[in-house]
Amino acid sequence: MKKIINFYYKILVLSIISIYFCLNVQANSFQSGNYTGERYVYYAPADTGKTITKRDIRKNLPKKKGKRGKISFDTFDSYYSRAMKAYSNRTYLTAAKYFEELYPLSIGTPYGDTILFLFADCYFQNKDYQLAAFHFRDYARRYPGTERAQQASLNSLRAFYYISPEYYLDQSGTTFAIEEINNFIQMYPTSPHVEECNEMLDNLRDKLARKDFEIVKLYYNTGNYKSVQVAIRNFLKTFPYSKYSAEAAYILVKNNYDYAKKSVDSKKKERFLACLDAYELLKNRFSSEYMKYSDAKKIMEDAQNQIDKINLKNKK
């Protein structure tokens, strides 16, 4: 037991001596200017006789590199030149950073509308259409009477058009883009860009039509006959001139025929008649495309034969 106590006592004494020695070395290093802690670095020789102060230590701290000075009214012109040079060199993200800092100082000056427009255009050119649309709309709101106002509005429409999602995704963004384009046409009816706007409208509406048409096909392929009837009526009402409209009318012919074939006897005649109505819709409304669906006539003829059989049976 005594041996164990003596052993631990020796360890304790050695630890105290070690700590004391380290503290003395650190203090001597600091006095000689060789101490490098987290807060202070001082490299003056120890034999100068000069008293070391915190101010002296701060002077010898290494200077931070790469930190850009804050833009002020005094440095505005210099940074504006840098921004314009970056923009002309197509380094748009660099230019955007400068323009973002310059704009608050330029409000109410001749530079204001130029800086905000180019700031928005930097994002547009860099294909960051979400931010471009936001800033171009902000420009059109802040500077409605300037020469760039129409161009800013047009660019915001283009940005909304580019970020419109694929047809199988949620189409709220597409609907919003359509509304914005219609507003632009109403505001600038004589604009040379109206034709471009109409092309964008056609493409966006086609995307909405494609989504609804795919839903129609899904209902038909899964045998939801009533849902198909409702969906196609709504589709033809909403998108009467869509490139999918004729095919939708053809699907209605097949849907009503299949529905009638699988119905109970008391419902067959009514549903075969609905098949004939769908055929007349396809033939009369889409006469130019009617010949593409050659089996529609065969379906109609068989439906008529089924109706004749039902009528003959009912007479007996």
Contacts in CASP RR format, 6 or more apart in sequence:
PFRMAT RR
TARGET T0000
AUTHOR 0000-0000-0000
METHOD contacts of the structure
MODEL  1
MKKIINFYYKILVLSIISIYFCLNVQANSFQSGNYTGERYVYYAPADTGK
TITKRDIRKNLPKKKGKRGKISFDTFDSYYSRAMKAYSNRTYLTAAKYFE
ELYPLSIGTPYGDTILFLFADCYFQNKDYQLAAFHFRDYARRYPGTERAQ
QASLNSLRAFYYISPEYYLDQSGTTFAIEEINNFIQMYPTSPHVEECNEM
LDNLRDKLARKDFEIVKLYYNTGNYKSVQVAIRNFLKTFPYSKYSAEAAY
ILVKNNYDYAKKSVDSKKKERFLACLDAYELLKNRFSSEYMKYSDAKKIM
EDAQNQIDKINLKNKK
26 35 0 8 1.000
29 35 0 8 1.000
30 42 0 8 1.000
31 46 0 8 1.000
31 52 0 8 1.000
32 45 0 8 1.000
32 46 0 8 1.000
33 42 0 8 1.000
33 43 0 8 1.000
33 44 0 8 1.000
33 45 0 8 1.000
33 46 0 8 1.000
33 52 0 8 1.000
34 43 0 8 1.000
35 41 0 8 1.000
35 42 0 8 1.000
40 54 0 8 1.000
40 57 0 8 1.000
40 61 0 8 1.000
41 57 0 8 1.000
41 60 0 8 1.000
41 61 0 8 1.000
41 62 0 8 1.000
42 52 0 8 1.000
42 56 0 8 1.000
42 57 0 8 1.000
42 60 0 8 1.000
43 60 0 8 1.000
44 50 0 8 1.000
44 52 0 8 1.000
44 56 0 8 1.000
44 60 0 8 1.000
50 56 0 8 1.000
69 75 0 8 1.000
70 101 0 8 1.000
71 79 0 8 1.000
71 98 0 8 1.000
71 101 0 8 1.000
71 102 0 8 1.000
71 105 0 8 1.000
72 105 0 8 1.000
73 105 0 8 1.000
76 102 0 8 1.000
76 105 0 8 1.000
76 106 0 8 1.000
79 98 0 8 1.000
79 101 0 8 1.000
79 102 0 8 1.000
80 98 0 8 1.000
80 102 0 8 1.000
80 111 0 8 1.000
80 115 0 8 1.000
82 98 0 8 1.000
83 95 0 8 1.000
83 98 0 8 1.000
83 99 0 8 1.000
83 102 0 8 1.000
83 115 0 8 1.000
83 118 0 8 1.000
84 95 0 8 1.000
86 92 0 8 1.000
86 94 0 8 1.000
86 95 0 8 1.000
86 98 0 8 1.000
87 95 0 8 1.000
87 99 0 8 1.000
87 118 0 8 1.000
87 122 0 8 1.000
90 125 0 8 1.000
92 122 0 8 1.000
92 123 0 8 1.000
92 125 0 8 1.000
92 126 0 8 1.000
93 122 0 8 1.000
93 126 0 8 1.000
95 118 0 8 1.000
95 122 0 8 1.000
96 119 0 8 1.000
96 122 0 8 1.000
96 123 0 8 1.000
96 126 0 8 1.000
99 115 0 8 1.000
99 116 0 8 1.000
99 118 0 8 1.000
99 119 0 8 1.000
99 122 0 8 1.000
100 119 0 8 1.000
102 111 0 8 1.000
102 115 0 8 1.000
103 112 0 8 1.000
103 115 0 8 1.000
103 116 0 8 1.000
103 119 0 8 1.000
106 112 0 8 1.000
106 115 0 8 1.000
113 139 0 8 1.000
113 142 0 8 1.000
113 143 0 8 1.000
113 146 0 8 1.000
113 148 0 8 1.000
116 135 0 8 1.000
116 138 0 8 1.000
116 139 0 8 1.000
116 142 0 8 1.000
116 143 0 8 1.000
117 136 0 8 1.000
117 139 0 8 1.000
117 148 0 8 1.000
117 151 0 8 1.000
117 152 0 8 1.000
119 135 0 8 1.000
120 132 0 8 1.000
120 135 0 8 1.000
120 136 0 8 1.000
120 138 0 8 1.000
120 139 0 8 1.000
120 152 0 8 1.000
120 155 0 8 1.000
121 132 0 8 1.000
121 155 0 8 1.000
123 129 0 8 1.000
123 131 0 8 1.000
123 132 0 8 1.000
123 135 0 8 1.000
124 132 0 8 1.000
124 136 0 8 1.000
124 155 0 8 1.000
124 158 0 8 1.000
124 159 0 8 1.000
127 162 0 8 1.000
129 158 0 8 1.000
129 159 0 8 1.000
129 160 0 8 1.000
129 162 0 8 1.000
129 163 0 8 1.000
130 159 0 8 1.000
130 163 0 8 1.000
132 155 0 8 1.000
132 156 0 8 1.000
132 159 0 8 1.000
133 156 0 8 1.000
133 159 0 8 1.000
133 160 0 8 1.000
133 163 0 8 1.000
136 152 0 8 1.000
136 153 0 8 1.000
136 155 0 8 1.000
136 156 0 8 1.000
136 159 0 8 1.000
137 152 0 8 1.000
137 153 0 8 1.000
137 156 0 8 1.000
139 148 0 8 1.000
139 149 0 8 1.000
139 152 0 8 1.000
140 149 0 8 1.000
140 152 0 8 1.000
140 153 0 8 1.000
140 156 0 8 1.000
143 149 0 8 1.000
143 152 0 8 1.000
150 188 0 8 1.000
150 191 0 8 1.000
150 193 0 8 1.000
153 184 0 8 1.000
153 187 0 8 1.000
153 188 0 8 1.000
154 184 0 8 1.000
154 191 0 8 1.000
154 193 0 8 1.000
154 197 0 8 1.000
156 180 0 8 1.000
157 177 0 8 1.000
157 180 0 8 1.000
157 181 0 8 1.000
157 184 0 8 1.000
157 197 0 8 1.000
157 200 0 8 1.000
158 200 0 8 1.000
160 173 0 8 1.000
160 176 0 8 1.000
160 177 0 8 1.000
160 180 0 8 1.000
160 181 0 8 1.000
161 177 0 8 1.000
161 181 0 8 1.000
161 200 0 8 1.000
161 203 0 8 1.000
161 204 0 8 1.000
163 173 0 8 1.000
164 171 0 8 1.000
164 173 0 8 1.000
164 174 0 8 1.000
164 177 0 8 1.000
164 204 0 8 1.000
164 207 0 8 1.000
165 171 0 8 1.000
165 173 0 8 1.000
165 174 0 8 1.000
166 207 0 8 1.000
167 207 0 8 1.000
167 208 0 8 1.000
167 210 0 8 1.000
167 211 0 8 1.000
167 214 0 8 1.000
168 211 0 8 1.000
168 214 0 8 1.000
171 207 0 8 1.000
171 208 0 8 1.000
171 211 0 8 1.000
174 204 0 8 1.000
174 207 0 8 1.000
174 208 0 8 1.000
175 208 0 8 1.000
177 200 0 8 1.000
177 204 0 8 1.000
178 201 0 8 1.000
178 204 0 8 1.000
178 205 0 8 1.000
181 197 0 8 1.000
181 200 0 8 1.000
181 201 0 8 1.000
181 204 0 8 1.000
182 201 0 8 1.000
184 191 0 8 1.000
184 197 0 8 1.000
185 191 0 8 1.000
185 194 0 8 1.000
185 197 0 8 1.000
185 198 0 8 1.000
188 194 0 8 1.000
191 197 0 8 1.000
205 239 0 8 1.000
205 242 0 8 1.000
206 242 0 8 1.000
206 243 0 8 1.000
208 239 0 8 1.000
209 235 0 8 1.000
209 238 0 8 1.000
209 239 0 8 1.000
209 242 0 8 1.000
209 243 0 8 1.000
209 244 0 8 1.000
210 244 0 8 1.000
212 231 0 8 1.000
212 234 0 8 1.000
212 235 0 8 1.000
212 238 0 8 1.000
212 239 0 8 1.000
213 235 0 8 1.000
213 242 0 8 1.000
213 244 0 8 1.000
213 247 0 8 1.000
213 248 0 8 1.000
215 231 0 8 1.000
216 228 0 8 1.000
216 231 0 8 1.000
216 232 0 8 1.000
216 235 0 8 1.000
216 248 0 8 1.000
216 251 0 8 1.000
217 251 0 8 1.000
219 227 0 8 1.000
219 228 0 8 1.000
219 231 0 8 1.000
220 228 0 8 1.000
220 251 0 8 1.000
220 254 0 8 1.000
220 255 0 8 1.000
223 258 0 8 1.000
225 255 0 8 1.000
225 256 0 8 1.000
225 258 0 8 1.000
225 259 0 8 1.000
226 259 0 8 1.000
228 251 0 8 1.000
228 252 0 8 1.000
228 255 0 8 1.000
229 252 0 8 1.000
229 255 0 8 1.000
229 256 0 8 1.000
229 274 0 8 1.000
232 248 0 8 1.000
232 249 0 8 1.000
232 251 0 8 1.000
232 252 0 8 1.000
232 255 0 8 1.000
235 242 0 8 1.000
235 244 0 8 1.000
235 245 0 8 1.000
235 248 0 8 1.000
236 245 0 8 1.000
236 248 0 8 1.000
236 249 0 8 1.000
239 245 0 8 1.000
245 286 0 8 1.000
246 282 0 8 1.000
246 286 0 8 1.000
246 289 0 8 1.000
246 290 0 8 1.000
246 292 0 8 1.000
246 293 0 8 1.000
247 293 0 8 1.000
249 278 0 8 1.000
249 281 0 8 1.000
249 282 0 8 1.000
249 285 0 8 1.000
249 286 0 8 1.000
250 282 0 8 1.000
250 293 0 8 1.000
250 296 0 8 1.000
252 278 0 8 1.000
252 281 0 8 1.000
252 282 0 8 1.000
253 275 0 8 1.000
253 278 0 8 1.000
253 279 0 8 1.000
253 282 0 8 1.000
253 293 0 8 1.000
253 296 0 8 1.000
253 299 0 8 1.000
253 300 0 8 1.000
254 296 0 8 1.000
254 299 0 8 1.000
255 278 0 8 1.000
256 271 0 8 1.000
256 272 0 8 1.000
256 274 0 8 1.000
256 275 0 8 1.000
256 277 0 8 1.000
256 278 0 8 1.000
257 272 0 8 1.000
257 275 0 8 1.000
257 299 0 8 1.000
257 302 0 8 1.000
257 303 0 8 1.000
259 271 0 8 1.000
259 274 0 8 1.000
260 267 0 8 1.000
260 268 0 8 1.000
260 270 0 8 1.000
260 271 0 8 1.000
260 272 0 8 1.000
260 274 0 8 1.000
260 275 0 8 1.000
260 303 0 8 1.000
260 306 0 8 1.000
261 268 0 8 1.000
263 271 0 8 1.000
265 310 0 8 1.000
268 306 0 8 1.000
268 310 0 8 1.000
269 307 0 8 1.000
269 310 0 8 1.000
269 311 0 8 1.000
272 303 0 8 1.000
272 304 0 8 1.000
272 306 0 8 1.000
272 307 0 8 1.000
272 310 0 8 1.000
273 307 0 8 1.000
275 299 0 8 1.000
275 300 0 8 1.000
275 303 0 8 1.000
276 300 0 8 1.000
276 303 0 8 1.000
276 304 0 8 1.000
276 307 0 8 1.000
279 296 0 8 1.000
279 297 0 8 1.000
279 299 0 8 1.000
279 300 0 8 1.000
279 303 0 8 1.000
282 290 0 8 1.000
282 293 0 8 1.000
282 296 0 8 1.000
283 290 0 8 1.000
283 296 0 8 1.000
290 296 0 8 1.000
END
